[in-house]
Structures are given as structure tokens and as C-alpha cells.
């Protein structure tokens, strides 16, 4: 077995106006779990797309098992022994597990034989799956197992994983790590992308740090602290989040016995949700994706009306009000889906300010759009939230995910909401940008706003939330103060403690 499985030498890829990868060089050994670290826009995604055959490099070379490696498409990469689990799953909810696995294979065996192989592989690697179950009925963690098993059936020599724990409970993360360690012990190399630095320290043997498309360093993660890793990524001192003790005011938003049908055939319904949040308070709502987060935000933001008497703001029933009337009252929101929901991909950043800003900002004058004010507002967001972009004329789709997320959150925060509801505020965002967003949310609470932060990042919720509750299958658990709450207790709540008494 060669000492180097994958060797990257001087790989370069440029797009109009930006060099995504600038003479990148590094190597991965068989059985090594190797991290790619960097801020949003550092070039990680472009790099793994070139390794997987989705993007063709402009210059530079790759070697795999000592031979030149130039995959023209993912099929060629898979044939060579490279597999990839993407951050966003590519599964059909109306098909069962075996059918979804078959779609990802070049020459799938008969369905009975494939089902047998799925059972064998999933049991061997501690990822139990029923081949006959509909994907639409699976949890997010189980869906990830489908993607991983589909890759393992190809017997890969290199497995690329992009943000693999973003939708997992703590218990599911432990299962995944056991699987990765088993793969590593068998000689499979793993290229691991994550913004969760403690995970990097736990699971990874080595790391390559990218900044501005260039390799700026390498390290053994377990020999560094999470802060040191973050500082290597940003190239300077890392400003951590600091909480300030603050008093809570009167109740700002109350939900009373809210029940709603699901948004889609496979989505959860909301079941008797009740909660209350006061001025100056941050309520954290945790839960694995697909347990009602989108439905809850859509209802609280006014995108979905609810029964009279179920949603109240400052003592007034707002259940029947749409998004704009709620914005006029001071209730703002930022959904999880950045492109297509929070922002229109082909519209400029200036135009995207108009989606939510016309009610509380002077963006309309005498019935006409005031584009000068919209441009100034976009520039304020870009400056205040350090959005990396040439200017406000740039289309939303041209921004990296993390920079667009900063823009979306900034657009709502700068409108000085009295109530702000955000879903996944730092999903896919690098450590420095995530810390900046969290500081902005804390400052907003310090000024007296009430915040509901829905997130799958438990560390994030423990860092900024005053109280925590879990959403599972459309039900919400009783809120608990975050101070003193353990990961084991949180895991029980996420797994379906449905208001049952969780050990204190």
C-alpha cells in the first residue's frame, strides 16, 4: 500500500473576478481522516468538487494511488475509488431505501440482492437500515446513513464528507464517528469538511488550512485548541462570543396550543405547541432537521395563518396576520433556506433588501421604490456584517453560503426588530462568521428584543440561549434553563422527551 493515497499539487481554479483555488497542494494517506479547514469562501467546496470530478481544474495535477488522476465526471471518480457524501442529501422521499441506493449505482444488482447487501453493510458498520422503508419516513440521521451506505457499497478508498454532522443528534454523531474510525482502520481515507472545530479535534488525524483559496498551514488538530484552529483559519486573533447578564422584560411573543397540518406529505404536523418569550430573552429551540422547524417558523412569521388565539404579540392576537403586518409590529424572521426563500438568487443584494425591508425602512417613497435608500441599506449590511462581496450590485447566488447568511441575518437585525425568529442562523458558516452572527444576536437581546433561535447546533444554543427546548415530531418539550443543562439531557429531549420529565 502506497504511503500517499491522494496527492494534490498546485491545483488552481479561477472564476470571473475570483481565484477559488490558488496553487493548492496537500496529500492524504490511506486510513487518514484529513480535515479541510477554512472560512466561507476559502475554496474548500471548489477543491473537493475537483477531486470528485464535478469541476475541472485550470492547472495543477492530482495523483491517486500513485497514478495520474483526472476525473472528467463523478462517475470516473467513483470508478477510481472516490465517493462523496454531500451536505444536502440527494434522495427521493417517495422511494424506499433500496431504490434510492440503486439510483446511485452504475449497474445495480437485482433488488433482492441489493437489499441483502444493504443490510450486511449497514450492520457491519453500525448504521442499521431497513431497505424497504420509505425515505420520506426516515429521520435526518437515517437519511445520512442511506447516503453513507450507498458510498460504502462502492468500496471506496477515499470518502469525502461535507458537514456530515449538521443534522445529527449527539448520539448519532457518536455512531457516525464509530463508523468513520472503523473505515479508517480498514484503510479508507476520509476527507472531512466541518465548521465544528471540536469535532475536527476529536476525529481528524491531520488538517490543511485554506484562506483566500491558498494553503496557509497544516497541523494535527488534536494538538491545537479550537481557538487556535479558528485563528489559523482567519489569520488573526479570534473574537469569541461574550454573554452579558441582562434583565428580562414583559412577554413579547406567546404561542398557545398551536396545532397545524404538515407542509408536505412527509413533513410533521405541529402538535399543541405552547411557549412564551420575554423582552431581552433568547429561547433556543433544538431538534434534528424535519421535526417541525420550518412549519414553526412559517407560522410565527405569518407565512402560514393559524387558528385564532394561538399566536400573540405584546398581548394582541396576531394569528391571522401575514408577514408584512407582523413586520410592521416589529416581528422579523430569517428562514433556514437562504437561496429561494430568504433571498432571490438572480436578484442583486440591493434588490434583495426590498424583500423584507420596505415596511420598516425608508425604501419606498410616494409609492415608488427608493433604490438609492435600498443601495445604502445593502451597503450598511455589507459593512456591519463583514459580507465578503465586491458590492451591493452582486447577485445573491454569487455569494458563498456563509456570506449570504451574514447578509440575510444582517438585513433583519438592522431593522431593529422587537421579536426576531431565526432558523439555523449559522448553518454552513465558518467559525469567525458564526461568532459574529451570535454576537449580533446577543447585542439585539441586550437592547431588549426577544429572540427565538432554532438551530441544530447545540453548542450554539448553549452559548447564546437563556432557555432551551427541543422540537421532536412536531411536539415541543418543556423549556429548561441552559445553565447546567448537559448534553445527555439534551439528547433525551431531542430524541422525543415530549414534555416528559427530563432528569435534572
C-alpha positions in Angstrom: 0.0 0.0 0.0 1.4 3.4 -1.0 2.1 5.9 1.7 0.2 8.5 -0.1 -3.3 7.8 -1.4 -4.2 11.2 -2.9 -1.6 13.8 -3.8 -2.7 17.3 -4.9 0.0 19.5 -6.5 -0.5 23.2 -7.5 -4.3 22.8 -8.2 -5.7 26.1 -9.4 -9.3 27.1 -10.4 -10.4 30.6 -11.2 -13.8 32.1 -11.9 -14.6 35.6 -13.2 -13.4 38.0 -10.6 -12.2 35.4 -8.1 -9.5 32.7 -7.8 -11.2 29.9 -5.9 -8.1 27.8 -5.5 -4.6 29.2 -5.9 -1.8 26.5 -6.3 -3.3 24.2 -3.6 -1.0 21.3 -2.6 -1.5 18.7 0.1 -1.7 14.9 0.4 -3.8 12.3 2.2 -2.6 8.9 3.4 -4.6 5.6 3.4 -6.7 5.4 6.5 -6.1 9.0 7.4 -9.0 11.3 8.5 -7.9 14.6 7.0 -9.7 17.9 7.6 -10.1 20.8 5.2 -10.4 23.9 7.3 -11.2 27.5 6.2 -13.6 30.4 6.3 -16.6 30.5 4.0 -15.2 31.3 0.5 -11.8 29.9 1.4 -12.0 27.4 -1.5 -12.9 24.1 0.2 -16.0 23.3 -1.9 -14.3 24.0 -5.2 -11.4 21.8 -4.1 -13.5 18.7 -3.3 -15.5 19.3 -6.4 -12.3 19.0 -8.5 -11.4 15.8 -6.6 -14.8 14.4 -7.2 -14.9 15.3 -10.9 -17.6 18.0 -10.7 -15.2 20.8 -11.7 -12.2 20.8 -14.0 -9.1 22.5 -12.6 -7.4 25.2 -14.7 -3.9 23.9 -13.8 -2.1 21.6 -11.4 -2.1 17.9 -11.1 -3.7 15.1 -8.9 -2.4 11.6 -8.3 -4.4 8.8 -6.9 -2.6 5.6 -5.7 0.5 6.9 -7.5 -1.2 7.3 -10.9 -2.3 10.5 -12.6 -5.9 11.3 -11.7 -8.1 13.5 -13.9 -11.8 12.6 -13.4 -13.9 14.1 -16.1 -17.1 13.5 -14.1 -18.2 11.9 -10.8 -18.7 8.6 -12.5 -15.0 8.4 -13.2 -14.2 9.5 -9.7 -16.4 6.7 -8.3 -14.8 4.2 -10.6 -11.3 5.2 -9.3 -12.4 4.7 -5.7 -13.6 8.2 -4.6 -17.0 8.6 -3.0 -18.7 11.7 -1.6 -21.5 12.4 1.0 -22.8 15.9 0.2 -24.1 18.3 2.8 -27.5 18.3 1.1 -28.9 14.8 0.7 -29.9 13.7 -2.9 -32.7 11.3 -2.0 -36.2 10.8 -3.3 -38.7 10.7 -0.4 -41.3 8.7 -2.3 -38.8 5.8 -2.9 -37.6 3.3 -0.4 -34.0 2.9 0.8 -33.0 0.2 -1.7 -34.5 2.1 -4.6 -32.6 5.2 -3.7 -29.3 3.3 -3.3 -29.9 1.7 -6.7 -30.2 5.1 -8.4 -26.7 6.0 -7.3 -25.1 2.8 -8.7 -23.9 2.3 -12.3 -25.0 -1.3 -12.5 -27.3 -2.1 -9.6 -27.9 -5.8 -8.8 -31.4 -7.3 -8.6 -33.3 -5.6 -5.9 -33.4 -8.6 -3.6 -29.6 -9.0 -3.7 -29.2 -5.2 -3.2 -31.4 -5.3 -0.2 -29.3 -8.1 1.3 -26.1 -6.1 0.7 -27.6 -3.0 2.3 -28.4 -5.0 5.4 -25.0 -6.5 5.6 -23.1 -3.3 5.0 -25.3 -1.2 7.4 -25.0 -3.8 10.2 -21.2 -4.2 9.7 -20.6 -0.5 10.1 -23.1 0.2 12.8 -25.6 2.0 10.6 -28.7 -0.1 10.7 -31.1 0.4 7.8 -34.3 -1.3 6.6 -34.0 -1.4 2.8 -37.8 -1.5 2.4 -38.5 1.7 4.4 -39.7 4.9 2.5 -37.0 7.6 2.7 -39.8 10.1 3.5 -40.4 8.3 6.8 -36.7 8.4 7.8 -35.1 10.9 10.2 -32.3 13.1 9.0 -29.8 10.8 10.7 -31.2 7.8 8.9 -31.2 9.6 5.6 -27.5 10.3 6.1 -27.0 6.6 6.7 -28.5 5.9 3.3 -26.0 8.2 1.6 -23.1 6.6 3.5 -24.2 3.1 2.8 -24.6 4.0 -0.9 -21.0 5.1 -0.9 -19.7 2.1 1.1 -21.3 -0.3 -1.5 -18.8 1.2 -3.9 -15.9 0.0 -1.6 -14.3 3.5 -1.7 -10.6 4.2 -1.0 -11.4 7.8 -0.3 -14.6 9.1 1.2 -15.3 12.9 1.1 -17.7 14.2 3.8 -19.1 17.7 3.7 -20.6 19.0 7.0 -21.6 15.4 8.0 -22.9 16.2 11.5 -25.0 19.3 10.8 -28.3 17.3 11.0 -27.4 14.8 13.7 -28.2 14.4 17.4 -25.2 13.9 19.8 -25.9 10.2 19.9 -26.0 10.0 16.1 -22.7 11.9 15.9 -21.1 9.2 18.2 -22.5 6.4 15.8 -21.0 8.2 12.8 -17.6 8.7 14.5 -17.5 4.9 15.3 -18.2 4.2 11.6 -15.5 6.6 10.4 -13.0 5.1 12.8 -13.8 1.6 11.5 -13.4 2.7 7.9 -10.1 4.4 8.8 -8.8 1.2 10.5 -9.6 -0.7 7.3 -7.5 1.7 5.2 -10.2 4.0 3.8 -9.1 7.7 3.8 -11.6 10.3 4.8 -11.5 13.9 3.7 -13.6 15.8 6.3 -15.1 19.3 6.0 -16.7 20.8 9.0 -17.0 24.1 10.8 -17.4 22.3 14.2 -13.8 22.6 15.4 -14.2 20.4 18.4 -15.3 17.6 16.1 -12.2 18.2 13.9 -10.0 17.8 17.0 -11.8 14.6 18.0 -11.9 12.7 14.7 -9.2 14.1 12.4 -5.6 13.0 12.2 -4.4 15.9 10.1 -5.7 19.2 8.7 -5.0 21.5 5.8 -6.0 25.1 6.3 -7.1 27.3 3.4 -7.5 31.0 3.4 -8.4 33.0 0.3 -8.0 29.9 -1.9 -4.4 29.3 -0.7 -3.0 26.7 1.6 -1.8 28.7 4.7 -0.8 25.9 7.0 -1.3 22.4 8.2 -1.5 20.8 11.7 -2.5 17.8 13.8 -5.9 19.1 15.1 -5.7 17.3 18.5 -2.6 19.2 19.3 -4.4 22.5 18.8 -7.3 24.1 20.7 -10.4 25.1 18.9 -9.5 28.7 19.3 -6.0 28.1 17.8 -7.6 26.4 14.8 -10.0 29.3 14.3 -7.1 31.8 14.5 -5.2 29.8 11.8 -8.3 30.0 9.6 -8.9 33.7 9.9 -5.2 34.7 10.1 -5.5 36.7 13.3 -7.0 36.8 16.8 -10.4 35.1 17.0 -13.0 37.2 18.8 -15.1 34.8 20.8 -18.8 35.4 21.9 -19.2 37.0 25.2 -22.6 37.0 27.1 -23.7 39.9 29.2 -26.1 39.4 32.1 -29.4 41.2 31.2 -32.8 41.6 32.8 -35.9 40.2 31.0 -39.0 42.4 30.4 -42.6 41.7 29.7 -43.7 38.7 27.5 -43.3 39.7 23.8 -44.4 36.6 22.0 -46.7 33.9 23.2 -47.9 30.7 21.4 -50.9 28.9 22.9 -51.9 25.4 21.9 -50.8 25.7 18.3 -51.6 22.7 16.1 -51.2 22.7 12.3 -51.2 20.2 9.4 -47.9 19.4 7.8 -46.5 21.5 4.9 -45.9 18.3 2.8 -46.8 14.7 2.7 -43.7 13.6 4.6 -43.5 16.6 6.9 -44.5 16.7 10.5 -47.6 18.4 11.8 -47.3 20.8 14.8 -48.9 19.4 17.9 -50.2 21.6 20.7 -47.2 23.9 20.8 -47.1 26.4 23.6 -44.3 28.8 24.5 -43.6 32.3 25.8 -40.6 34.6 25.4 -39.9 37.8 27.1 -38.2 41.0 26.1 -34.4 40.6 26.3 -34.6 36.8 26.3 -33.2 34.3 23.8 -35.1 31.0 23.6 -33.2 28.2 21.9 -35.1 25.5 20.1 -33.1 22.4 19.2 -34.1 19.5 17.0 -32.9 17.3 14.2 -34.0 18.6 10.7 -37.5 17.6 9.7 -39.2 17.7 13.1 -41.3 20.8 12.5 -38.7 23.7 12.4 -39.8 25.0 9.0 -43.5 24.7 10.0 -43.0 26.6 13.2 -41.1 29.4 11.6 -43.6 29.8 8.8 -46.4 30.0 11.4 -44.6 32.5 13.7 -43.5 34.7 10.7 -47.1 34.8 9.3 -46.4 32.8 6.1 -49.0 30.3 7.4 -52.0 31.6 9.3 -53.1 29.7 12.4 -56.3 29.4 14.4 -57.5 32.5 16.3 -55.9 32.8 19.7 -52.8 30.7 19.0 -50.1 33.4 18.3 -49.9 36.6 20.4 -47.5 39.6 20.3 -47.5 42.1 23.1 -50.9 41.0 24.2 -52.6 41.2 20.8 -53.8 38.2 18.8 -51.8 38.2 15.5 -52.7 34.7 14.4 -54.4 35.9 11.2 -51.8 38.5 10.2 -49.5 37.9 7.3 -45.7 38.6 7.2 -45.9 42.3 6.4 -48.4 43.3 9.1 -46.2 41.4 11.6 -43.1 43.2 10.4 -44.9 46.5 11.0 -45.4 45.4 14.6 -41.7 44.5 14.9 -41.7 40.8 14.3 -38.9 39.8 11.8 -37.7 36.3 10.7 -34.9 34.6 8.8 -35.7 31.2 7.4 -33.2 28.3 7.0 -33.2 28.2 3.2 -31.1 31.1 2.1 -31.5 30.9 -1.7 -35.1 30.8 -2.9 -36.7 31.7 0.4 -34.6 34.3 2.3 -33.1 35.7 -0.9 -33.8 35.5 -4.7 -30.7 34.0 -6.4 -30.7 36.2 -9.5 -31.5 39.5 -7.8 -28.8 41.8 -6.6 -28.2 42.3 -2.9 -29.7 45.8 -3.2 -32.9 44.3 -4.7 -32.9 41.6 -2.0 -33.2 44.2 0.7 -36.6 45.1 -0.7 -38.0 41.6 0.2 -38.4 42.4 3.9 -37.2 46.0 4.2 -39.9 48.1 2.7 -42.1 48.0 5.9 -39.6 49.3 8.5 -37.0 51.0 6.3 -37.4 54.1 4.0 -37.2 52.1 0.9 -40.4 53.3 -0.6 -41.2 57.0 -1.3 -44.6 58.2 -2.7 -45.4 54.7 -3.8 -42.1 54.2 -5.7 -39.1 52.1 -4.8 -36.3 54.3 -3.5 -33.4 52.4 -4.9 -30.8 54.9 -3.5 -32.0 54.0 0.0 -32.1 50.3 -0.8 -28.5 50.5 -2.1 -27.4 52.4 1.1 -29.2 49.8 3.2 -27.4 47.0 1.4 -24.1 48.8 1.9 -24.8 49.1 5.6 -25.4 45.4 5.9 -22.3 44.6 3.9 -20.2 46.8 6.2 -21.8 46.0 9.6 -21.7 42.2 9.0 -18.5 41.9 7.0 -20.2 40.4 3.9 -17.4 39.5 1.5 -18.6 40.8 -1.8 -17.5 43.3 -4.4 -20.6 45.4 -3.8 -24.4 45.7 -3.5 -24.9 45.1 -7.2 -23.7 41.5 -7.0 -26.4 38.8 -7.4 -27.2 36.8 -4.2 -26.3 33.5 -5.9 -22.7 34.8 -6.4 -22.0 34.9 -2.6 -20.7 31.9 -0.7 -23.3 30.3 1.6 -21.7 31.9 4.7 -21.6 35.4 3.3 -25.2 35.2 2.1 -26.2 34.0 5.5 -24.5 37.1 7.1 -26.4 39.3 4.6 -29.7 37.7 5.4 -29.3 37.9 9.2 -27.9 41.5 8.9 -30.9 42.6 6.8 -33.3 41.6 9.7 -31.1 42.7 12.6 -30.5 46.2 11.2 -34.3 46.8 11.0 -34.3 46.8 14.8 -36.9 44.1 15.4 -38.7 43.7 18.7 -39.1 40.0 18.1 -36.7 38.0 15.8 -37.1 34.4 14.9 -34.2 32.7 13.1 -33.8 29.2 11.8 -30.2 27.8 11.5 -28.5 31.2 11.8 -25.0 29.9 11.3 -25.6 26.7 9.3 -22.6 26.2 7.0 -20.9 29.3 8.3 -17.3 29.4 9.4 -16.2 29.9 13.0 -15.4 33.6 12.7 -18.6 34.5 10.8 -20.7 32.3 13.2 -19.2 34.1 16.2 -20.1 37.5 14.5 -23.7 36.4 13.9 -24.0 35.2 17.5 -22.6 38.5 18.9 -25.1 40.4 16.7 -28.0 38.3 18.2 -26.8 38.8 21.7 -26.5 42.6 21.2 -30.0 42.6 19.9 -31.2 40.8 23.0 -29.2 43.3 25.2 -31.2 46.1 23.6 -34.5 44.4 24.7 -35.5 42.3 21.7 -37.0 38.8 22.2 -35.3 36.1 20.1 -36.2 32.6 19.1 -33.2 30.8 17.7 -33.9 27.5 16.1 -30.8 25.5 15.5 -29.3 22.0 15.1 -26.0 23.3 16.5 -26.3 22.5 20.2 -23.1 24.3 21.1 -24.5 27.4 19.6 -27.7 27.2 21.6 -25.8 26.5 24.8 -23.6 29.5 24.1 -26.3 32.2 23.5 -29.7 30.9 24.7 -31.1 31.6 28.1 -33.6 28.7 27.9 -33.7 25.6 25.8 -36.5 23.3 24.5 -36.5 20.5 21.9 -38.7 20.0 18.9 -39.4 16.4 18.0 -42.1 15.1 15.6 -43.9 18.5 15.9 -44.0 18.5 19.7 -42.1 20.8 21.9 -40.6 19.9 25.2 -40.8 22.0 28.4 -38.2 24.7 28.3 -35.2 24.3 30.6 -32.6 27.0 31.6 -29.4 26.3 29.6 -27.2 26.9 32.6 -26.3 23.4 33.9 -28.0 21.5 31.1 -25.9 18.5 30.0 -25.5 17.0 26.5 -27.1 13.8 27.7 -30.2 15.6 28.9 -30.4 17.5 25.6 -30.0 14.2 23.7 -33.0 12.8 25.6 -35.1 15.9 24.8 -34.1 15.7 21.1 -35.0 12.1 21.0 -38.6 12.7 22.0 -39.0 13.6 25.6 -42.2 15.4 24.6 -42.7 17.3 27.8 -41.8 14.3 29.9 -39.7 15.0 32.9 -36.0 15.0 31.9 -33.6 14.2 34.8 -32.4 17.5 36.3 
